[in-house]
Every structure is written in C-alpha cells, then in structure tokens.
C-alpha cells in the first residue's frame, strides 16, 4: 500500500518568543515493511534544519530560531509504501521457557528493552503478570493473548490521561489511550523477562476497500509495541486495536518508552502562555484506491 502522511505541529505565543529550539522525530523509518518514496519538512519561520541518527536508529532533525517570532509551525510530509512482513511460524511456536533462555543469553544486546524505564516501571504489576507466559506456553500465542487481554479489559478514552499518568492509575481506572496501553503492555512483557520496545507512528483509520470498523488512534500519532522474537526479529503488536502491526501502520521511531520517541520537544524564551495545535492526516494515494 502507498500512503501520504502529513504531521503539522503549530505553536502560537501570547507574546513573541525571543528564541526557540526544537528536536523532531517525525521522519518515518525505512525498513523491511516500509519504503520511503519521498519526504519533506517545512519550518515556519524559516530555519536551517540539521539531522542525526540517535542511539536507537531514529532519524532526528533539529533547528533553532534565534530571533523574535509570534508562532512556530512544523510540517512533515512523506509518501510511504508499506507491505506485510510475517514472522516465521517457527519463531512463534517456541515455548516461553525456551524463548526466555535465548533472551537471557542475549541480555547485553537487549538490555534497554528488558529493564524498567521512565514510563515503564516493573514493580507494580505482579498480579497482572501472573496471568501470562507460563513456561510451556507457545510464545506467539501468549503474546497474542496479552494483546487481546488489554484490548478487552481497557477502554479507549481520549482526554482522561496524559503522558504523566502512571501505569498504576491506568490499571485502576481501566481506561486510557494508545500510549497508555503500549506502556502497560511493555511493563507486563519486561516483567516476564521478554524484550519489548515502544513504537510511535501512524495508522489508517478506515480501509477504503472494505466496510470494516475504524481502527482507533488515527487522529494523532499512534503507539504500539514491538516484541523481540527468538530468531532476532521484532514483531509489532497493537493492543489498542487487538491486531498485529501491518500495512496500515507506518512506523516513525522506537525506543524504551514515549520519552525516547516524542515527535517534537524543545524550549523557547518568552511568556509561558501558548496554544498548541497538532494536525495529522494519513491517506492512501490513488494507486491504492483504484
């Protein structure tokens, strides 16, 4: 499938900012499941944009505006071609016990994705984690069962949580948004000795070729999880929609949790009163809607 994705972030200041700096992670990944056909970044006021690749392999862009400005607008546009990459069945049929042995032998390589992180503590979910991952269970089936359990037991409610909401509160309230469900899933996986990482990106809400129900999380950046498989492959699971990540998911960045992949972060000099507006659109190009 081919998609055109646009992500615009706008700040308007109550009084002009005298200087601002921003760091962006809005450049889609090029990997086995997606190809970047074109990509463009527009910053207003105009600024020189530099780039580097971070520790996890994400494309990072950054810029500064060293003069007074009333607003800041950043638009990232990309044309992306996606395909489905299925893991070999042999990787999914390994028992949980065998998988853990493999992961322990590679702990140095996978360390960041097995340990607690800023948004993913591992000491508050003992009751939950006992529900999953018995030693004899087939690894793939256990992962899908956890994915479905979060989907069935938690309600998607926008506006009731924020990035600072602890996982314990999400568990108590049984509601949240995609980033909450991704963090919860990471906590359960890592508590069970399973390497997993947080993924940010986009998802297509409606399939124009079928009359299926809408996927949740398309109004802004979406979040899901990638779990490490014994054969060395990362497998995407989307607990918000109870499915594996596929052609309708576009991956932008990954890390230990949200703090590693925030689409835009920065600072400015000026009054604290500001208005933020984020606009995300994802649509199939004409080649895929004929």
N, C-alpha and C positions, 0 to 999 in steps of 0.2 A: 504494500500500500504506500501511496505517497501523500504526504501532508504538508500543509503550510502552517507554521506555528508563529504566533506573534505574542510577545510579552512586553507590556508597557508599564513602567513604574513612574508615577508623577508625584512630585512634592511641590506644594505651594506654601510659601512662608508668609507669616503675618507682617514681618518687616524683612527687608532684604538681608540675605546671608552674605557675609563678607568673604567667606571661603568655604569650600566643601570638598570632601574626598569620599570616594565610593569604590567598593570592590564587588565584582559581579561574578556569579556562577549561573549563567543563562545560555551557555553555548552547548548544544546537545552533543552527546558522546558519539563517536564513530566506533562501532564495534561489530560483532558478528550478526547482531539482529537489526542494526540500522546503519544507514549510509547518509552522510550529509551532502546534499546536492548543491546547496548554496547557503550562505549565511551573511547577515548584515547587522551592524549595530549602529544606532543613531543616538547621539547625546546632544541635548539642548539645555543650556548654552553649549556651543561647540567646544570640544576639549580633545586633547590628544589622549588616545587610549593605548595603554601598553598591556602586555599579556605575559602570563607564565603558566606553567603546569604545576599544580600543587602536589603535595605528598601522596595523595590518593590517585592521582592521574586525571583530575578535573581541569578543564580549561578555565582559567581565571583571567578576567580583564579588570583593569583599574585605571582611574583617572582622578585628576584634581581640577578644580575651578578656582583659581586664586584671585578672583575679583568679585565684586558685588553682583548678586543676581536674586531675582524675586521668586524664581521657580527652577525646578530641575526635572527634566524628562529624559528617560532612557527607554529605548525601544529595541528589542532584539527580535529579528525575524529570521526564520530558517525554513528551507524546504528539505524534508527528510523522507527517505524511503525506508520502510520497515519490512521485516519478514519474521516469521516464527522460527525459533530455534528450540527444538525439543531436546531435553536431556536423554541420553541413552537409558533404556529401561534398567540395565544392569546397575546404574548408579542409584536408582530409586529402590531396587529390591534388596540392597544391602541392609542388614539388620542395624538397628540403632546402636547396639553394642559394638558391632564391627566398625561402624562409622565413627564412634567416639574414639576408638583406638587409633584410627587413621588421623583424626584431628589432633589428638594428643601428640602424635609423632611429628606433627607439623605446627606445633603451637607457636614456635618462634615466628613462622611465616604468617600465621593467622592471629597473632596476639591481640591486635587492636580490635578485632571483631569478636573476641571471646570475653573481653573484660568489660566492667562497668564503664560508662561514660557519663557526660554531664546530664543528659536527659534520660539515661537508661541505667538506673540503679538496679542491683541484683539481689537485694536483701529484703525485699518487701513482698515477695510473691510466692512464698513456699507452698501455700495451699493450692494455688493455681497450677504451678509447675508439676505437681504430683499427678495431674490428670493426663499427662502426655509422656511419650518417649520411654516406654518400657524397653528393656534391653533386647527382647526378641522381636519387637515390632519392626515391620518393614519401614525403612527410613522415609521413603516417598509418601507412603500412606499416612504416617504420623505427621508429616509436615502439612499435608492437605487437611488432615483432621483439625489441626490447630488453626489453620487459615479459616476453615468453616466455623469453628467454635467462636472465634472473635466476631465473625460476621453475624452469627445467630444470636449472640448474647450481648452485643453492644449496639446502641442506636446512633446513627449519624445525626448529629445536631450541631449545626453551624452557629457560632457566636457564643456558645456556652463554655468553651475552654479557650485558652491561649497557649502560646509556646511555653509559658512558665508554669502551666498547670501540672502538678506532679502526677505520675502514673497512678499512685495510690488513690488520688481523687477521681481519676478516670474510672478505675476499677470500682470504687464505691458508688459512683453515680451511674455507671454502665452506659455512658454516652460520651461522645467526643467527635473528632474529625479524623481525617486520614492520617495526619501526623501523630495523633494520639494512639491510633490503632497500630501504626508502624512501630512506635516506641514500645508499646505493650508487647507486641509480638517479639521484638528484639530482646526484651527483658526475659521473657519465658524461654526463648531459644538459648540465649547465652547462659542463663541459669542452669540449663540442661547440658552445658558443655558443647553447644552447637554454634559454629561461627556464622554470624549473620551481619549484614550491613544495611544501612538506611539509604534509600534511593529517592531522589527528587526528580520530577519530570512533569509530563502532561499526559492526559488521557482523553480520548474521544468519547463524548457523552452518548451520541446516537449513531448507530450504524445506518447509513442511508440506504442500504440494500436490503435490510430486513426490519421487521417491526418488533424488535426486542425491547426490553425495558432499558431505561437510561442507566449508564454507569455513573456512579457518584464520584465527585471530586474534580469535575471538569471545569468548574467556574474559575479556578485559580490553579496554582501549581499543585500537583498531586504528589502523594508519597506512598511508597510501598517498601517491600523488604526483598533483599536477595540473600538466599541461604547457600552456604557452601556445600557442594556435593563431593562424595569421596573421590570421584575421578578428576577433581580440580576445576569443575565448572560452577559458576554462580547461577542459581535458579530463582527467577523473580516470582514472588507471591504477593497478591494484593488482597489483604484481609478486608478492606473496605468494601470490595465488590465480590469477594469469595471466588477468585479466579487466579490463574497464573498470569503473569505479565506476558502480553502477546503483541500482535501487530498494532493494536490500538493504544499501546503505551509508548511514549517517547522518553527515553532516559536522558537526563541532563547531567546529574552529578551524584556521587555516592560518598559515604563516609560513615563514621561511627554513629552519628545521630544528626538531628537537624542543624546543630551548631556548626557542623563541617560543611554544610551544603546550602546555607541560606542564599536565595537568589541575589539579594543585594544587601550589603551592610556598609555603613560608613559613618561619617560625622560631619558636622558643619558648625561654623561660628555664627551666632545670631540668636534671636529670640527662640524660646522653646515652643512657641505656638506654630504648628504646621499642620497641613492637611495632606493626607496620603491617599492616592487612588491607584489601584492596580487593575489592569485590563489584560486578560488572557484570552486568546482565540486559537482554536485548532480546527482545521477543516481539511477534508480530502481535496486534492487537486482534481481537475476534470478528468484526467486519465483514469482515475479510480472510481468515478461515479457514472461512467457510461454504461 
